Amino acid sequence: MRELTKAQEEIMQLIWDIGRCTVGDIRNEIEKRSGEKPPHSTVSAVVLALDKLGYLKHETYGRTFVYEAVVSRDEYGQQSLQKIVRNYFGNSARKMLAHLIKKEDLSLKEINDLMKKIEEDE
């Protein structure tokens, strides 16, 4: 799975939130969140690139394309996290977790609660 540009990732985040949608739906959502509606051609170019990369699929209804995510938010998040672990923590999840625990100044109770949650999920 290829890494996305910032613009592509922002559009994917919107599509994951919206679900099946058109370029118009994406533009409307951007306007709702930011107050500015981007040009159709700009959003369309990013969506077409995502479709070509295999992150999206589309159905055609006349001249309208309806897009849907092929790659889930969870799949992309796992890939991104693996890259961070590999590139910044020497491929050690243990080092990353130690860093996060120190950085977030977690209490012993919070750490134990996390451990319980992990054990329950297994």
TORTI-377994 format. One record per atom (N, C-alpha, C): x, y, z; atom name; residue in one letter. Coordinates in steps of 0.02 Angstrom, whole numbers, plus 50000, padded with zeros to 5 digits. Layout:
+-------+-------+-------+------+------+
!    xx !    yy !    zz ! atom ! rest !
+-------+-------+-------+------+------+
!     X !     Y !     Z !   CA !    A !
...
+-------+-------+-------+------+------+
//
This chain:
+-------+-------+-------+------+------+
!    xx !    yy !    zz ! atom ! rest !
+-------+-------+-------+------+------+
! 50042 ! 49942 ! 50000 !    N !    M !
! 50000 ! 50000 ! 50000 !   CA !    M !
! 50045 ! 50062 ! 50000 !    C !    M !
! 50034 ! 50105 ! 49952 !    N !    R !
! 50076 ! 50164 ! 49945 !   CA !    R !
! 50055 ! 50219 ! 49994 !    C !    R !
! 50104 ! 50256 ! 50020 !    N !    E !
! 50091 ! 50311 ! 50066 !   CA !    E !
! 50056 ! 50367 ! 50028 !    C !    E !
! 50010 ! 50400 ! 50061 !    N !    L !
! 49971 ! 50454 ! 50030 !   CA !    L !
! 50003 ! 50522 ! 50044 !    C !    L !
! 49990 ! 50569 ! 49999 !    N !    T !
! 50010 ! 50638 ! 50012 !   CA !    T !
! 49962 ! 50666 ! 50065 !    C !    T !
! 49980 ! 50724 ! 50091 !    N !    K !
! 49937 ! 50756 ! 50141 !   CA !    K !
! 49867 ! 50769 ! 50113 !    C !    K !
! 49863 ! 50795 ! 50052 !    N !    A !
! 49798 ! 50810 ! 50021 !   CA !    A !
! 49757 ! 50745 ! 50011 !    C !    A !
! 49791 ! 50693 ! 49988 !    N !    Q !
! 49756 ! 50629 ! 49978 !   CA !    Q !
! 49730 ! 50601 ! 50044 !    C !    Q !
! 49772 ! 50606 ! 50096 !    N !    E !
! 49751 ! 50580 ! 50161 !   CA !    E !
! 49692 ! 50620 ! 50189 !    C !    E !
! 49692 ! 50686 ! 50179 !    N !    E !
! 49636 ! 50727 ! 50202 !   CA !    E !
! 49571 ! 50708 ! 50167 !    C !    E !
! 49575 ! 50695 ! 50102 !    N !    I !
! 49516 ! 50674 ! 50064 !   CA !    I !
! 49493 ! 50605 ! 50087 !    C !    I !
! 49541 ! 50560 ! 50098 !    N !    M !
! 49522 ! 50493 ! 50123 !   CA !    M !
! 49487 ! 50497 ! 50191 !    C !    M !
! 49512 ! 50540 ! 50235 !    N !    Q !
! 49479 ! 50549 ! 50301 !   CA !    Q !
! 49406 ! 50570 ! 50292 !    C !    Q !
! 49394 ! 50615 ! 50245 !    N !    L !
! 49325 ! 50637 ! 50232 !   CA !    L !
! 49283 ! 50579 ! 50204 !    C !    L !
! 49312 ! 50542 ! 50157 !    N !    I !
! 49274 ! 50486 ! 50127 !   CA !    I !
! 49260 ! 50433 ! 50180 !    C !    I !
! 49307 ! 50419 ! 50225 !    N !    W !
! 49294 ! 50371 ! 50278 !   CA !    W !
! 49237 ! 50396 ! 50323 !    C !    W !
! 49234 ! 50461 ! 50334 !    N !    D !
! 49180 ! 50490 ! 50375 !   CA !    D !
! 49113 ! 50488 ! 50339 !    C !    D !
! 49113 ! 50507 ! 50275 !    N !    I !
! 49051 ! 50514 ! 50236 !   CA !    I !
! 49024 ! 50446 ! 50214 !    C !    I !
! 49068 ! 50402 ! 50191 !    N !    G !
! 49047 ! 50341 ! 50158 !   CA !    G !
! 49041 ! 50352 ! 50083 !    C !    G !
! 48999 ! 50315 ! 50050 !    N !    R !
! 48991 ! 50323 ! 49976 !   CA !    R !
! 48974 ! 50395 ! 49961 !    C !    R !
! 49009 ! 50424 ! 49912 !    N !    C !
! 48999 ! 50495 ! 49899 !   CA !    C !
! 49023 ! 50515 ! 49830 !    C !    C !
! 49003 ! 50573 ! 49809 !    N !    T !
! 49025 ! 50604 ! 49747 !   CA !    T !
! 49076 ! 50658 ! 49763 !    C !    T !
! 49109 ! 50684 ! 49712 !    N !    V !
! 49155 ! 50740 ! 49722 !   CA !    V !
! 49117 ! 50799 ! 49752 !    C !    V !
! 49056 ! 50809 ! 49730 !    N !    G !
! 49014 ! 50863 ! 49758 !   CA !    G !
! 49002 ! 50854 ! 49832 !    C !    G !
! 48990 ! 50792 ! 49854 !    N !    D !
! 48980 ! 50779 ! 49925 !   CA !    D !
! 49043 ! 50797 ! 49965 !    C !    D !
! 49100 ! 50780 ! 49937 !    N !    I !
! 49164 ! 50794 ! 49971 !   CA !    I !
! 49174 ! 50869 ! 49975 !    C !    I !
! 49161 ! 50905 ! 49921 !    N !    R !
! 49168 ! 50978 ! 49921 !   CA !    R !
! 49122 ! 51009 ! 49973 !    C !    R !
! 49060 ! 50985 ! 49977 !    N !    N !
! 49012 ! 51011 ! 50026 !   CA !    N !
! 49036 ! 50998 ! 50097 !    C !    N !
! 49065 ! 50940 ! 50109 !    N !    E !
! 49090 ! 50923 ! 50176 !   CA !    E !
! 49149 ! 50968 ! 50194 !    C !    E !
! 49193 ! 50981 ! 50146 !    N !    I !
! 49250 ! 51026 ! 50159 !   CA !    I !
! 49223 ! 51096 ! 50176 !    C !    I !
! 49174 ! 51118 ! 50138 !    N !    E !
! 49145 ! 51184 ! 50151 !   CA !    E !
! 49113 ! 51187 ! 50220 !    C !    E !
! 49078 ! 51134 ! 50239 !    N !    K !
! 49046 ! 51131 ! 50305 !   CA !    K !
! 49098 ! 51136 ! 50361 !    C !    K !
! 49155 ! 51104 ! 50351 !    N !    R !
! 49206 ! 51101 ! 50403 !   CA !    R !
! 49252 ! 51163 ! 50404 !    C !    R !
! 49265 ! 51191 ! 50345 !    N !    S !
! 49314 ! 51245 ! 50342 !   CA !    S !
! 49284 ! 51313 ! 50323 !    C !    S !
! 49224 ! 51312 ! 50296 !    N !    G !
! 49193 ! 51375 ! 50275 !   CA !    G !
! 49210 ! 51394 ! 50204 !    C !    G !
! 49254 ! 51356 ! 50171 !    N !    E !
! 49273 ! 51370 ! 50102 !   CA !    E !
! 49263 ! 51308 ! 50059 !    C !    E !
! 49235 ! 51320 ! 50000 !    N !    K !
! 49223 ! 51265 ! 49954 !   CA !    K !
! 49278 ! 51263 ! 49902 !    C !    K !
! 49317 ! 51209 ! 49900 !    N !    P !
! 49372 ! 51205 ! 49852 !   CA !    P !
! 49346 ! 51194 ! 49781 !    C !    P !
! 49387 ! 51210 ! 49731 !    N !    P !
! 49366 ! 51199 ! 49662 !   CA !    P !
! 49353 ! 51125 ! 49648 !    C !    P !
! 49303 ! 51113 ! 49607 !    N !    H !
! 49285 ! 51044 ! 49587 !   CA !    H !
! 49345 ! 51009 ! 49557 !    C !    H !
! 49382 ! 51044 ! 49515 !    N !    S !
! 49439 ! 51012 ! 49480 !   CA !    S !
! 49493 ! 50989 ! 49529 !    C !    S !
! 49504 ! 51027 ! 49582 !    N !    T !
! 49555 ! 51009 ! 49631 !   CA !    T !
! 49536 ! 50945 ! 49668 !    C !    T !
! 49475 ! 50943 ! 49693 !    N !    V !
! 49451 ! 50884 ! 49730 !   CA !    V !
! 49448 ! 50824 ! 49683 !    C !    V !
! 49423 ! 50835 ! 49622 !    N !    S !
! 49417 ! 50781 ! 49573 !   CA !    S !
! 49485 ! 50751 ! 49557 !    C !    S !
! 49536 ! 50792 ! 49550 !    N !    A !
! 49603 ! 50767 ! 49534 !   CA !    A !
! 49630 ! 50723 ! 49591 !    C !    A !
! 49618 ! 50743 ! 49653 !    N !    V !
! 49641 ! 50702 ! 49710 !   CA !    V !
! 49603 ! 50637 ! 49713 !    C !    V !
! 49538 ! 50640 ! 49703 !    N !    V !
! 49496 ! 50580 ! 49705 !   CA !    V !
! 49515 ! 50532 ! 49649 !    C !    V !
! 49527 ! 50557 ! 49589 !    N !    L !
! 49548 ! 50514 ! 49534 !   CA !    L !
! 49615 ! 50480 ! 49549 !    C !    L !
! 49661 ! 50516 ! 49580 !    N !    A !
! 49725 ! 50486 ! 49599 !   CA !    A !
! 49714 ! 50431 ! 49650 !    C !    A !
! 49670 ! 50442 ! 49699 !    N !    L !
! 49656 ! 50391 ! 49749 !   CA !    L !
! 49624 ! 50329 ! 49718 !    C !    L !
! 49581 ! 50341 ! 49669 !    N !    D !
! 49550 ! 50286 ! 49633 !   CA !    D !
! 49603 ! 50246 ! 49595 !    C !    D !
! 49647 ! 50281 ! 49561 !    N !    K !
! 49701 ! 50248 ! 49522 !   CA !    K !
! 49748 ! 50210 ! 49568 !    C !    K !
! 49761 ! 50236 ! 49629 !    N !    L !
! 49806 ! 50202 ! 49676 !   CA !    L !
! 49773 ! 50141 ! 49709 !    C !    L !
! 49707 ! 50133 ! 49700 !    N !    G !
! 49673 ! 50076 ! 49728 !   CA !    G !
! 49644 ! 50088 ! 49798 !    C !    G !
! 49644 ! 50150 ! 49820 !    N !    Y !
! 49614 ! 50166 ! 49885 !   CA !    Y !
! 49538 ! 50173 ! 49880 !    C !    Y !
! 49514 ! 50190 ! 49820 !    N !    L !
! 49443 ! 50199 ! 49807 !   CA !    L !
! 49421 ! 50155 ! 49750 !    C !    L !
! 49356 ! 50144 ! 49747 !    N !    K !
! 49325 ! 50115 ! 49688 !   CA !    K !
! 49266 ! 50160 ! 49671 !    C !    K !
! 49241 ! 50154 ! 49611 !    N !    H !
! 49186 ! 50197 ! 49592 !   CA !    H !
! 49135 ! 50160 ! 49550 !    C !    H !
! 49075 ! 50186 ! 49552 !    N !    E !
! 49021 ! 50165 ! 49508 !   CA !    E !
! 49000 ! 50225 ! 49468 !    C !    E !
! 48981 ! 50214 ! 49406 !    N !    T !
! 48962 ! 50269 ! 49362 !   CA !    T !
! 48887 ! 50268 ! 49350 !    C !    T !
! 48856 ! 50326 ! 49360 !    N !    Y !
! 48785 ! 50335 ! 49346 !   CA !    Y !
! 48779 ! 50393 ! 49297 !    C !    Y !
! 48777 ! 50379 ! 49233 !    N !    G !
! 48779 ! 50432 ! 49183 !   CA !    G !
! 48846 ! 50467 ! 49186 !    C !    G !
! 48845 ! 50532 ! 49202 !    N !    R !
! 48907 ! 50570 ! 49207 !   CA !    R !
! 48930 ! 50578 ! 49279 !    C !    R !
! 48896 ! 50545 ! 49325 !    N !    T !
! 48912 ! 50551 ! 49396 !   CA !    T !
! 48949 ! 50489 ! 49420 !    C !    T !
! 49003 ! 50502 ! 49455 !    N !    F !
! 49043 ! 50448 ! 49485 !   CA !    F !
! 49030 ! 50448 ! 49560 !    C !    F !
! 49014 ! 50389 ! 49587 !    N !    V !
! 49005 ! 50381 ! 49659 !   CA !    V !
! 49063 ! 50339 ! 49684 !    C !    V !
! 49100 ! 50367 ! 49732 !    N !    Y !
! 49161 ! 50336 ! 49758 !   CA !    Y !
! 49149 ! 50303 ! 49825 !    C !    Y !
! 49190 ! 50253 ! 49838 !    N !    E !
! 49187 ! 50216 ! 49901 !   CA !    E !
! 49257 ! 50192 ! 49918 !    C !    E !
! 49274 ! 50195 ! 49982 !    N !    A !
! 49341 ! 50173 ! 50004 !   CA !    A !
! 49348 ! 50098 ! 49996 !    C !    A !
! 49406 ! 50077 ! 49970 !    N !    V !
! 49424 ! 50007 ! 49966 !   CA !    V !
! 49469 ! 49990 ! 50025 !    C !    V !
! 49511 ! 50036 ! 50043 !    N !    V !
! 49556 ! 50029 ! 50100 !   CA !    V !
! 49522 ! 50061 ! 50160 !    C !    V !
! 49517 ! 50024 ! 50215 !    N !    S !
! 49484 ! 50051 ! 50274 !   CA !    S !
! 49530 ! 50098 ! 50313 !    C !    S !
! 49501 ! 50139 ! 50354 !    N !    R !
! 49539 ! 50184 ! 50397 !   CA !    R !
! 49586 ! 50143 ! 50442 !    C !    R !
! 49561 ! 50087 ! 50467 !    N !    D !
! 49601 ! 50045 ! 50511 !   CA !    D !
! 49661 ! 50016 ! 50474 !    C !    D !
! 49651 ! 49992 ! 50413 !    N !    E !
! 49707 ! 49964 ! 50373 !   CA !    E !
! 49760 ! 50017 ! 50361 !    C !    E !
! 49738 ! 50077 ! 50342 !    N !    Y !
! 49786 ! 50131 ! 50328 !   CA !    Y !
! 49821 ! 50152 ! 50393 !    C !    Y !
! 49784 ! 50155 ! 50447 !    N !    G !
! 49813 ! 50173 ! 50511 !   CA !    G !
! 49866 ! 50123 ! 50534 !    C !    G !
! 49852 ! 50059 ! 50524 !    N !    Q !
! 49901 ! 50007 ! 50542 !   CA !    Q !
! 49965 ! 50014 ! 50501 !    C !    Q !
! 49957 ! 50027 ! 50436 !    N !    Q !
! 50015 ! 50036 ! 50393 !   CA !    Q !
! 50055 ! 50097 ! 50415 !    C !    Q !
! 50021 ! 50151 ! 50431 !    N !    S !
! 50055 ! 50213 ! 50452 !   CA !    S !
! 50091 ! 50202 ! 50518 !    C !    S !
! 50059 ! 50167 ! 50564 !    N !    L !
! 50090 ! 50154 ! 50628 !   CA !    L !
! 50151 ! 50109 ! 50621 !    C !    L !
! 50147 ! 50059 ! 50578 !    N !    Q !
! 50205 ! 50016 ! 50565 !   CA !    Q !
! 50263 ! 50056 ! 50538 !    C !    Q !
! 50248 ! 50103 ! 50495 !    N !    K !
! 50301 ! 50145 ! 50466 !   CA !    K !
! 50334 ! 50187 ! 50521 !    C !    K !
! 50293 ! 50215 ! 50565 !    N !    I !
! 50320 ! 50256 ! 50621 !   CA !    I !
! 50364 ! 50213 ! 50666 !    C !    I !
! 50340 ! 50153 ! 50683 !    N !    V !
! 50379 ! 50108 ! 50726 !   CA !    V !
! 50445 ! 50091 ! 50692 !    C !    V !
! 50443 ! 50076 ! 50628 !    N !    R !
! 50503 ! 50058 ! 50591 !   CA !    R !
! 50552 ! 50117 ! 50585 !    C !    R !
! 50527 ! 50175 ! 50566 !    N !    N !
! 50570 ! 50232 ! 50551 !   CA !    N !
! 50593 ! 50271 ! 50611 !    C !    N !
! 50555 ! 50273 ! 50665 !    N !    Y !
! 50571 ! 50316 ! 50721 !   CA !    Y !
! 50588 ! 50279 ! 50786 !    C !    Y !
! 50571 ! 50214 ! 50789 !    N !    F !
! 50583 ! 50176 ! 50850 !   CA !    F !
! 50621 ! 50112 ! 50837 !    C !    F !
! 50661 ! 50111 ! 50785 !    N !    G !
! 50704 ! 50053 ! 50771 !   CA !    G !
! 50666 ! 49988 ! 50764 !    C !    G !
! 50606 ! 49993 ! 50736 !    N !    N !
! 50563 ! 49934 ! 50726 !   CA !    N !
! 50543 ! 49900 ! 50792 !    C !    N !
! 50542 ! 49939 ! 50845 !    N !    S !
! 50525 ! 49912 ! 50911 !   CA !    S !
! 50461 ! 49945 ! 50938 !    C !    S !
! 50407 ! 49906 ! 50939 !    N !    A !
! 50345 ! 49930 ! 50968 !   CA !    A !
! 50354 ! 49944 ! 51042 !    C !    A !
! 50397 ! 49905 ! 51074 !    N !    R !
! 50410 ! 49915 ! 51145 !   CA !    R !
! 50440 ! 49984 ! 51158 !    C !    R !
! 50487 ! 50005 ! 51116 !    N !    K !
! 50517 ! 50072 ! 51123 !   CA !    K !
! 50464 ! 50126 ! 51112 !    C !    K !
! 50421 ! 50115 ! 51063 !    N !    M !
! 50369 ! 50164 ! 51049 !   CA !    M !
! 50321 ! 50171 ! 51108 !    C !    M !
! 50301 ! 50114 ! 51135 !    N !    L !
! 50255 ! 50115 ! 51193 !   CA !    L !
! 50288 ! 50148 ! 51253 !    C !    L !
! 50352 ! 50133 ! 51265 !    N !    A !
! 50388 ! 50165 ! 51320 !   CA !    A !
! 50389 ! 50240 ! 51310 !    C !    A !
! 50402 ! 50261 ! 51249 !    N !    H !
! 50403 ! 50333 ! 51234 !   CA !    H !
! 50335 ! 50365 ! 51248 !    C !    H !
! 50282 ! 50333 ! 51225 !    N !    L !
! 50215 ! 50360 ! 51234 !   CA !    L !
! 50196 ! 50363 ! 51308 !    C !    L !
! 50214 ! 50312 ! 51345 !    N !    I !
! 50199 ! 50311 ! 51417 !   CA !    I !
! 50234 ! 50368 ! 51452 !    C !    I !
! 50297 ! 50379 ! 51436 !    N !    K !
! 50335 ! 50434 ! 51466 !   CA !    K !
! 50308 ! 50501 ! 51444 !    C !    K !
! 50296 ! 50508 ! 51378 !    N !    K !
! 50275 ! 50572 ! 51349 !   CA !    K !
! 50206 ! 50593 ! 51375 !    C !    K !
! 50162 ! 50545 ! 51382 !    N !    E !
! 50094 ! 50560 ! 51405 !   CA !    E !
! 50088 ! 50560 ! 51481 !    C !    E !
! 50142 ! 50542 ! 51515 !    N !    D !
! 50144 ! 50542 ! 51588 !   CA !    D !
! 50085 ! 50503 ! 51617 !    C !    D !
! 50078 ! 50440 ! 51593 !    N !    L !
! 50023 ! 50398 ! 51615 !   CA !    L !
! 50035 ! 50374 ! 51686 !    C !    L !
! 49981 ! 50372 ! 51724 !    N !    S !
! 49985 ! 50345 ! 51792 !   CA !    S !
! 49988 ! 50269 ! 51789 !    C !    S !
! 50007 ! 50239 ! 51844 !    N !    L !
! 50009 ! 50166 ! 51849 !   CA !    L !
! 49939 ! 50137 ! 51837 !    C !    L !
! 49888 ! 50171 ! 51863 !    N !    K !
! 49819 ! 50147 ! 51854 !   CA !    K !
! 49800 ! 50149 ! 51779 !    C !    K !
! 49819 ! 50202 ! 51744 !    N !    E !
! 49804 ! 50207 ! 51672 !   CA !    E !
! 49839 ! 50151 ! 51633 !    C !    E !
! 49902 ! 50138 ! 51652 !    N !    I !
! 49940 ! 50084 ! 51618 !   CA !    I !
! 49907 ! 50017 ! 51631 !    C !    I !
! 49886 ! 50004 ! 51694 !    N !    N !
! 49852 ! 49942 ! 51710 !   CA !    N !
! 49786 ! 49935 ! 51674 !    C !    N !
! 49749 ! 49990 ! 51668 !    N !    D !
! 49686 ! 49990 ! 51631 !   CA !    D !
! 49698 ! 49972 ! 51558 !    C !    D !
! 49751 ! 49999 ! 51528 !    N !    L !
! 49768 ! 49983 ! 51459 !   CA !    L !
! 49786 ! 49909 ! 51452 !    C !    L !
! 49824 ! 49883 ! 51499 !    N !    M !
! 49842 ! 49812 ! 51497 !   CA !    M !
! 49780 ! 49768 ! 51501 !    C !    M !
! 49733 ! 49786 ! 51544 !    N !    K !
! 49671 ! 49748 ! 51550 !   CA !    K !
! 49632 ! 49749 ! 51484 !    C !    K !
! 49630 ! 49808 ! 51453 !    N !    K !
! 49594 ! 49815 ! 51390 !   CA !    K !
! 49626 ! 49771 ! 51336 !    C !    K !
! 49693 ! 49772 ! 51334 !    N !    I !
! 49729 ! 49730 ! 51284 !   CA !    I !
! 49713 ! 49656 ! 51296 !    C !    I !
! 49715 ! 49634 ! 51359 !    N !    E !
! 49701 ! 49564 ! 51375 !   CA !    E !
! 49629 ! 49545 ! 51357 !    C !    E !
! 49582 ! 49591 ! 51368 !    N !    E !
! 49512 ! 49578 ! 51351 !   CA !    E !
! 49503 ! 49571 ! 51276 !    C !    E !
! 49539 ! 49612 ! 51238 !    N !    D !
! 49533 ! 49611 ! 51165 !   CA !    D !
! 49563 ! 49548 ! 51134 !    C !    D !
! 49611 ! 49517 ! 51170 !    N !    E !
! 49641 ! 49456 ! 51144 !   CA !    E !
! 49594 ! 49400 ! 51156 !    C !    E !
+-------+-------+-------+------+------+
//
